[in-house]
Amino acid sequence: MKSSHVLLRLLAQSARSLEATQVHWASSRVLQSTQKQVMRKFHVSPLCPKGRPLPVDFQDEEKKDKSLVVHDDLFEQVTRNNKTKASFNKVIEVFNKRDVRRRGHVEFIYAALKKMPEYGVERDVAVYNKLLDVFPKEVFVPRNFIQRMFNHYPRQQECGVQVLEQMETYGLTPNVETKVLLHQIFGPKSHPVRKYQRVMYWFPRFKHANPFPLPAELPEDPVDLARLSLARIANDRDAKVTVYQTPCTDITESGEEVTLPHIVGIQSPDQMELLAKHNPSRPVFVEGPFPLWLRKTLVHYYVLRAEPTPPEEKVEEVYDPERCFDYPLQLDLDYDRDLGDIEEFNVDDLDEGPIFSMCMTGQGDESTLNQWISGLQETNPILGQVPTLFRLNSGSRELQGVTDSDQQRSHRESAKTEERTEEAETMAEEEEEQRRNQRMKQ
């Protein structure tokens, strides 16, 4: 009996000591975990100017900008201000050889797309294919339908779509090499391949849809550029372009060297006929400059026009219905009126006045434009009887960077021009007084 009691006591003591050790071990584990949590570093996002954290999108853009700066340094180190197609391709080769796994290729492609206009390769399909070749091959291809459904590697696919969108912006049509590269990189049913299919569907349909196409490279000669611009504005096959003066250098009587600008004009036979029928007592006006954009090039042109003809002086032309049976010269169509149509407004009542001619010049002062009027007078003798007034805007009157100096103005101005303008102004004032008197009588 005694031995059994002693045994039970020993077993109870051992159980108590085991429980105490387990509790001590558990408390030490909890203390260690809490210490680790206290010592763990907290991730703090960058702050706004007012102290609030930036959104996640702005943090990603900030990281992207930093990476783009690193690759911009790579462009500067390799090219050394030699911005050509060969140097751009050399930067791509340096990046490909630097790392076999092509780490950071997405940031590099974004930086390269941003730098392409500086190197003049934004319209080269071969360079875009070389940029797509930077992507690792057969890494981003989805292996099953689940990966394909959840946009496998979205960051890389967005970068590939951005390359195709920049090609679309500059009007470039991808070729077969582009298609092969996209299939090798992203697979046949990826977003970049779908973008390629859309581009190849629409671009051939709209490639020749523009009825007034421009050449890819505009002429550098100002006279040729003026010819192209005026022919584009006139849109008349019978219009004739005349070069009244080419850019040249003249020496004055005092021995000073003066650069003369170019003067190019255009006029059609219909405009010559309208000018011949113009009333000599009514003045004509030289207006401008008006801007015209040819791709990224800005040019200016001037027009010779007249005021709208008064209703009492209008003469209605009688059309002969038997003059042409296939193509009638006049159609009397009675359109049905809608509830939203304004009956007081009539298109036929709007008369902006006829335009007799247009010109482009490297210098838009009155003396230079007066030379254009003098050249027009050879084919339009009525201009010798019609007073000419100048309505020039106060903006830029220069075309190709030719400065307008006081010496050039004094070299071309003459007393005859001043007298002519004064007479025209007086005649215009007299006409206005006559109109006022007629209105008062009515």
C-alpha positions as CSV (number, residue, x, y, z in Angstrom):
1,M,0.0,0.0,0.0
2,K,2.7,2.4,0.9
3,S,4.6,1.7,-2.2
4,S,1.5,2.4,-4.3
5,H,0.9,5.8,-2.6
6,V,4.5,6.8,-3.2
7,L,4.2,5.9,-6.9
8,L,1.1,7.9,-7.3
9,R,2.8,11.0,-5.7
10,L,5.7,10.7,-8.0
11,L,3.5,10.5,-11.0
12,A,1.5,13.6,-9.9
13,Q,4.7,15.6,-9.4
14,S,6.0,14.7,-12.8
15,A,2.8,15.7,-14.5
16,R,2.9,19.1,-12.7
17,S,6.5,19.7,-13.8
18,L,5.6,18.7,-17.4
19,E,2.7,21.2,-17.5
20,A,4.9,23.9,-16.1
21,T,7.5,23.3,-18.8
22,Q,4.9,23.3,-21.5
23,V,3.4,26.6,-20.3
24,H,6.9,28.2,-20.1
25,W,7.7,27.0,-23.6
26,A,4.4,28.4,-25.0
27,S,4.9,31.7,-23.3
28,S,8.5,32.0,-24.6
29,R,7.2,31.3,-28.2
30,V,4.5,34.0,-27.9
31,L,7.1,36.5,-26.5
32,Q,9.5,35.7,-29.4
33,S,6.7,36.2,-32.0
34,T,5.7,39.5,-30.5
35,Q,9.3,40.7,-30.5
36,K,9.6,39.7,-34.1
37,Q,6.5,41.6,-35.0
38,V,7.7,44.7,-33.1
39,M,11.1,44.5,-34.8
40,R,9.6,44.0,-38.3
41,K,10.1,46.9,-40.7
42,F,7.0,48.7,-41.8
43,H,6.6,49.6,-45.5
44,V,5.8,53.3,-45.8
45,S,4.5,54.6,-49.2
46,P,5.8,57.9,-50.5
47,L,3.8,60.9,-49.3
48,C,1.9,63.6,-51.2
49,P,2.8,67.3,-50.5
50,K,0.0,67.4,-47.9
51,G,1.3,64.3,-46.1
52,R,-1.2,61.7,-47.5
53,P,0.2,58.5,-49.2
54,L,0.1,58.3,-53.0
55,P,-2.2,55.9,-54.7
56,V,-0.8,52.6,-56.1
57,D,-1.1,53.8,-59.7
58,F,1.1,56.8,-59.0
59,Q,3.6,54.7,-57.2
60,D,3.9,52.4,-60.2
61,E,4.3,55.4,-62.5
62,E,7.0,56.7,-60.2
63,K,8.9,53.4,-60.4
64,K,8.4,53.4,-64.2
65,D,9.8,57.0,-64.5
66,K,12.9,56.0,-62.4
67,S,13.5,53.0,-64.7
68,L,13.0,55.1,-67.8
69,V,15.6,57.6,-66.5
70,V,18.1,54.7,-66.1
71,H,17.6,53.6,-69.7
72,D,17.7,57.3,-70.9
73,D,21.2,57.3,-69.4
74,L,22.0,54.2,-71.5
75,F,20.9,56.0,-74.6
76,E,23.1,59.0,-73.8
77,Q,26.1,56.8,-73.0
78,V,26.0,54.8,-76.2
79,T,24.9,57.4,-78.7
80,R,26.8,60.4,-77.4
81,N,24.6,63.0,-79.1
82,N,24.9,61.0,-82.4
83,K,21.2,60.5,-82.9
84,T,20.9,58.3,-86.0
85,K,19.2,55.0,-86.9
86,A,22.5,53.1,-86.5
87,S,23.1,54.5,-83.0
88,F,19.5,53.6,-82.0
89,N,20.1,50.0,-83.2
90,K,23.4,49.9,-81.4
91,V,21.6,50.8,-78.1
92,I,19.3,47.8,-78.6
93,E,22.2,45.5,-79.3
94,V,24.0,46.7,-76.1
95,F,20.9,46.0,-74.0
96,N,20.5,42.5,-75.5
97,K,24.1,41.6,-74.8
98,R,24.1,43.0,-71.3
99,D,21.8,40.3,-69.8
100,V,20.8,36.9,-71.3
101,R,17.5,36.9,-69.5
102,R,16.6,40.5,-70.7
103,R,15.7,41.7,-67.3
104,G,14.1,45.2,-67.4
105,H,13.1,44.7,-71.1
106,V,9.6,46.4,-70.5
107,E,11.1,49.6,-69.2
108,F,13.7,49.6,-71.9
109,I,11.0,49.3,-74.6
110,Y,9.0,52.1,-73.1
111,A,12.1,54.3,-73.0
112,A,13.0,53.4,-76.6
113,L,9.5,54.3,-77.8
114,K,9.8,57.7,-76.2
115,K,13.2,58.3,-77.8
116,M,12.3,57.2,-81.4
117,P,11.2,60.7,-82.7
118,E,14.5,62.1,-81.5
119,Y,16.4,59.6,-83.6
120,G,14.1,59.9,-86.6
121,V,13.1,56.2,-86.6
122,E,9.5,56.6,-85.7
123,R,8.3,55.6,-89.2
124,D,10.6,52.6,-89.7
125,V,9.0,49.2,-89.4
126,A,12.3,47.4,-89.1
127,V,13.2,49.3,-85.9
128,Y,9.8,48.4,-84.3
129,N,10.5,44.7,-85.2
130,K,13.9,45.0,-83.5
131,L,12.2,46.4,-80.4
132,L,9.8,43.5,-80.4
133,D,12.7,41.1,-80.7
134,V,13.9,42.4,-77.3
135,F,11.1,40.3,-75.6
136,P,12.2,36.8,-74.4
137,K,10.7,34.2,-76.7
138,E,8.1,31.5,-75.6
139,V,8.1,32.7,-72.0
140,F,4.9,34.7,-72.0
141,V,2.9,32.2,-74.1
142,P,-0.1,30.8,-72.0
143,R,0.0,27.0,-71.5
144,N,-3.8,26.4,-71.0
145,F,-7.1,28.1,-71.3
146,I,-7.1,29.4,-67.7
147,Q,-3.9,31.4,-68.3
148,R,-5.3,32.7,-71.5
149,M,-8.5,33.7,-69.9
150,F,-6.8,35.6,-67.0
151,N,-4.5,37.7,-69.3
152,H,-1.2,35.9,-68.9
153,Y,1.7,38.3,-68.1
154,P,-0.5,41.5,-68.5
155,R,2.4,44.0,-68.1
156,Q,4.3,42.5,-71.1
157,Q,1.2,42.3,-73.2
158,E,0.4,45.9,-72.5
159,C,3.9,46.8,-73.6
160,G,3.5,44.9,-76.9
161,V,0.2,46.6,-77.6
162,Q,1.8,50.0,-76.9
163,V,4.4,49.2,-79.7
164,L,1.6,48.5,-82.1
165,E,-0.3,51.5,-81.1
166,Q,2.7,53.8,-81.8
167,M,3.0,52.2,-85.2
168,E,-0.7,52.9,-85.8
169,T,-0.2,56.5,-84.7
170,Y,2.5,57.1,-87.4
171,G,0.5,55.2,-90.0
172,L,2.8,52.2,-90.3
173,T,1.4,48.8,-91.5
174,P,3.1,45.8,-89.8
175,N,4.7,43.2,-91.9
176,V,5.0,39.4,-91.8
177,E,8.0,39.6,-89.5
178,T,5.9,41.5,-86.9
179,K,3.3,38.8,-87.0
180,V,5.9,36.0,-86.5
181,L,7.5,37.8,-83.6
182,L,4.2,38.4,-81.8
183,H,3.3,34.7,-82.2
184,Q,6.6,33.6,-80.7
185,I,6.5,36.0,-77.8
186,F,2.8,36.0,-76.7
187,G,1.0,33.2,-78.5
188,P,-1.7,33.1,-81.2
189,K,-4.6,34.4,-79.0
190,S,-3.0,37.1,-77.0
191,H,-3.9,40.8,-76.9
192,P,-1.0,42.0,-79.0
193,V,-1.9,39.5,-81.8
194,R,-5.5,40.6,-81.7
195,K,-4.3,44.2,-82.0
196,Y,-2.2,43.2,-85.0
197,Q,-5.2,41.6,-86.6
198,R,-7.3,44.7,-86.1
199,V,-4.6,46.9,-87.6
200,M,-4.3,44.6,-90.6
201,Y,-8.0,44.6,-91.1
202,W,-8.5,48.4,-91.2
203,F,-5.3,49.8,-92.5
204,P,-5.5,48.3,-96.1
205,R,-9.1,49.7,-96.3
206,F,-8.2,53.2,-95.3
207,K,-4.8,53.4,-96.9
208,H,-5.9,55.1,-100.1
209,A,-9.1,56.7,-98.8
210,N,-7.7,60.2,-98.6
211,P,-8.5,61.9,-101.9
212,F,-5.8,64.6,-101.3
213,P,-2.7,62.6,-100.2
214,L,0.6,64.2,-99.1
215,P,4.0,62.8,-99.8
216,A,5.8,61.2,-96.9
217,E,8.6,63.7,-97.2
218,L,7.7,67.3,-98.0
219,P,10.0,69.3,-100.4
220,E,12.6,71.4,-98.7
221,D,12.7,74.1,-101.5
222,P,10.3,76.9,-100.5
223,V,9.2,77.3,-104.1
224,D,8.3,73.6,-104.5
225,L,6.6,73.6,-101.2
226,A,4.5,76.6,-102.2
227,R,3.6,74.9,-105.5
228,L,2.4,71.9,-103.6
229,S,0.4,73.9,-101.1
230,L,-1.3,76.1,-103.6
231,A,-2.3,73.2,-105.8
232,R,-3.7,71.5,-102.7
233,I,-5.8,74.5,-101.8
234,A,-7.1,75.3,-105.3
235,N,-8.3,71.8,-106.1
236,D,-8.7,72.8,-109.7
237,R,-7.0,70.9,-112.5
238,D,-7.1,73.9,-114.8
239,A,-5.5,76.2,-112.2
240,K,-2.1,77.5,-113.3
241,V,0.8,78.0,-110.8
242,T,3.0,81.0,-111.6
243,V,6.4,81.8,-110.0
244,Y,6.6,85.6,-110.0
245,Q,9.9,85.7,-108.1
246,T,12.4,83.2,-106.9
247,P,14.6,83.6,-103.8
248,C,17.6,85.7,-104.8
249,T,20.0,88.3,-103.5
250,D,19.9,91.8,-104.9
251,I,22.5,94.7,-104.5
252,T,21.1,98.1,-104.0
253,E,22.6,101.4,-105.4
254,S,24.3,102.0,-102.1
255,G,26.0,98.6,-102.4
256,E,24.0,96.9,-99.7
257,E,23.0,93.2,-100.2
258,V,19.3,92.5,-99.9
259,T,17.7,89.1,-100.0
260,L,14.5,89.0,-102.0
261,P,11.8,86.4,-101.0
262,H,9.9,84.0,-103.3
263,I,6.5,84.9,-104.7
264,V,4.3,82.0,-106.1
265,G,0.7,82.5,-107.2
266,I,-2.1,80.4,-108.6
267,Q,-5.2,81.3,-110.6
268,S,-7.7,79.3,-112.6
269,P,-9.5,80.3,-115.8
270,D,-12.8,80.6,-113.9
271,Q,-11.2,83.1,-111.5
272,M,-9.8,85.1,-114.4
273,E,-13.3,85.3,-115.9
274,L,-14.8,86.5,-112.6
275,L,-12.1,89.1,-112.3
276,A,-12.7,90.3,-115.8
277,K,-16.4,90.8,-115.0
278,H,-15.6,92.7,-111.8
279,N,-16.9,96.3,-111.5
280,P,-13.8,98.6,-111.7
281,S,-15.4,101.0,-109.3
282,R,-15.4,98.5,-106.5
283,P,-12.0,97.8,-104.8
284,V,-10.4,94.4,-104.4
285,F,-8.7,93.3,-101.2
286,V,-5.5,91.4,-100.4
287,E,-6.1,89.4,-97.1
288,G,-3.9,87.2,-95.0
289,P,-1.9,85.5,-93.8
290,F,-3.9,82.4,-93.4
291,P,-2.3,79.3,-91.9
292,L,-2.0,75.9,-93.6
293,W,-0.6,72.8,-91.9
294,L,1.2,70.2,-94.1
295,R,2.0,67.4,-91.6
296,K,4.3,69.2,-89.2
297,T,5.1,72.1,-91.4
298,L,3.2,75.4,-91.1
299,V,2.9,77.7,-94.2
300,H,0.9,80.9,-94.8
301,Y,-1.0,82.0,-97.9
302,Y,-2.7,85.2,-99.1
303,V,-5.9,85.7,-101.2
304,L,-7.1,88.4,-103.6
305,R,-10.8,88.8,-103.1
306,A,-13.7,91.2,-103.4
307,E,-16.7,92.1,-101.2
308,P,-20.0,90.3,-101.8
309,T,-22.0,91.7,-104.7
310,P,-25.0,93.9,-103.6
311,P,-28.4,92.3,-104.4
312,E,-29.3,95.1,-106.8
313,E,-26.1,94.5,-108.9
314,K,-26.6,90.7,-109.1
315,V,-27.3,89.4,-112.6
316,E,-28.9,85.9,-112.7
317,E,-27.4,83.7,-115.4
318,V,-30.0,81.9,-117.6
319,Y,-29.1,78.3,-118.1
320,D,-30.0,76.6,-121.4
321,P,-31.6,73.3,-120.5
322,E,-30.7,71.9,-124.0
323,R,-27.0,72.7,-123.6
324,C,-26.2,69.4,-122.1
325,F,-28.7,66.5,-121.7
326,D,-26.4,64.1,-119.9
327,Y,-25.3,66.5,-117.1
328,P,-27.8,69.2,-116.4
329,L,-26.3,72.5,-115.3
330,Q,-29.1,73.3,-112.8
331,L,-31.3,71.1,-110.7
332,D,-34.5,72.3,-109.0
333,L,-35.0,70.0,-106.1
334,D,-37.8,70.6,-103.6
335,Y,-36.7,69.1,-100.3
336,D,-39.3,68.4,-97.6
337,R,-39.0,70.6,-94.5
338,D,-38.6,69.1,-91.1
339,L,-39.8,70.5,-87.8
340,G,-36.3,71.4,-86.8
341,D,-35.4,73.3,-90.0
342,I,-35.1,77.1,-89.8
343,E,-37.1,78.5,-92.7
344,E,-35.5,82.0,-92.4
345,F,-32.0,80.5,-93.2
346,N,-31.2,80.0,-96.8
347,V,-27.8,78.7,-98.1
348,D,-28.2,80.7,-101.3
349,D,-28.4,84.0,-99.5
350,L,-24.9,83.5,-98.0
351,D,-22.3,85.3,-100.2
352,E,-18.8,85.7,-99.0
353,G,-17.5,87.3,-102.1
354,P,-15.4,85.9,-105.0
355,I,-11.7,84.9,-104.6
356,F,-9.7,85.8,-107.7
357,S,-6.3,84.5,-106.9
358,M,-4.0,83.1,-104.1
359,C,-0.3,83.4,-103.4
360,M,2.5,82.3,-101.1
361,T,5.5,84.4,-100.3
362,G,8.4,84.3,-97.9
363,Q,7.7,87.8,-96.7
364,G,4.2,89.2,-96.2
365,D,4.7,93.0,-96.4
366,E,2.7,95.3,-98.7
367,S,5.6,95.9,-101.1
368,T,6.1,92.2,-101.7
369,L,2.4,91.6,-102.2
370,N,2.3,94.6,-104.5
371,Q,4.8,92.8,-106.8
372,W,2.4,89.8,-106.8
373,I,-0.5,92.2,-107.9
374,S,1.8,93.7,-110.6
375,G,2.5,90.2,-111.9
376,L,-1.2,89.4,-112.0
377,Q,-1.9,92.5,-114.0
378,E,-0.1,91.0,-117.0
379,T,-2.8,88.3,-117.4
380,N,-5.6,90.4,-115.8
381,P,-5.5,94.0,-117.3
382,I,-8.5,95.0,-115.3
383,L,-6.3,95.2,-112.1
384,G,-4.8,98.4,-113.6
385,Q,-8.3,100.1,-113.2
386,V,-9.4,98.5,-109.9
387,P,-8.2,100.0,-106.6
388,T,-6.4,97.5,-104.4
389,L,-6.5,97.6,-100.6
390,F,-4.5,95.5,-98.1
391,R,-6.1,93.8,-95.1
392,L,-3.1,92.2,-93.4
393,N,-3.3,90.7,-90.0
394,S,-1.0,91.8,-87.2
395,G,0.4,88.2,-86.8
396,S,3.3,86.6,-88.3
397,R,3.7,87.4,-92.0
398,E,6.8,85.3,-92.6
399,L,7.0,81.8,-94.1
400,Q,10.5,80.2,-94.1
401,G,12.2,82.2,-91.4
402,V,13.0,85.2,-93.7
403,T,13.2,88.3,-91.6
404,D,11.5,91.4,-92.7
405,S,13.8,94.4,-92.4
406,D,13.3,98.1,-93.0
407,Q,15.9,98.2,-95.7
408,Q,13.9,95.6,-97.8
409,R,10.7,97.6,-97.3
410,S,12.3,100.9,-98.4
411,H,13.9,99.1,-101.4
412,R,10.5,98.0,-102.8
413,E,8.2,100.8,-101.8
414,S,7.6,103.5,-104.4
415,A,5.5,106.7,-104.7
416,K,3.2,105.0,-107.2
417,T,2.1,102.5,-104.6
418,E,1.3,105.1,-102.0
419,E,-0.8,107.2,-104.5
420,R,-2.7,104.1,-105.6
421,T,-3.6,103.1,-102.1
422,E,-4.7,106.6,-101.2
423,E,-7.0,106.7,-104.3
424,A,-8.4,103.4,-103.4
425,E,-9.2,104.5,-99.8
426,T,-10.9,107.7,-101.0
427,M,-13.0,105.7,-103.5
428,A,-14.0,103.2,-100.9
429,E,-15.0,106.1,-98.6
430,E,-17.1,107.7,-101.3
431,E,-18.9,104.4,-102.0
432,E,-19.7,104.0,-98.3
433,E,-21.1,107.5,-98.2
434,Q,-23.3,106.8,-101.3
435,R,-24.6,103.6,-99.7
436,R,-25.5,105.5,-96.5
437,N,-27.3,108.2,-98.5
438,Q,-29.3,105.5,-100.4
439,R,-30.2,103.8,-97.1
440,M,-31.3,107.1,-95.6
441,K,-33.5,107.8,-98.6
442,Q,-35.1,104.4,-98.4
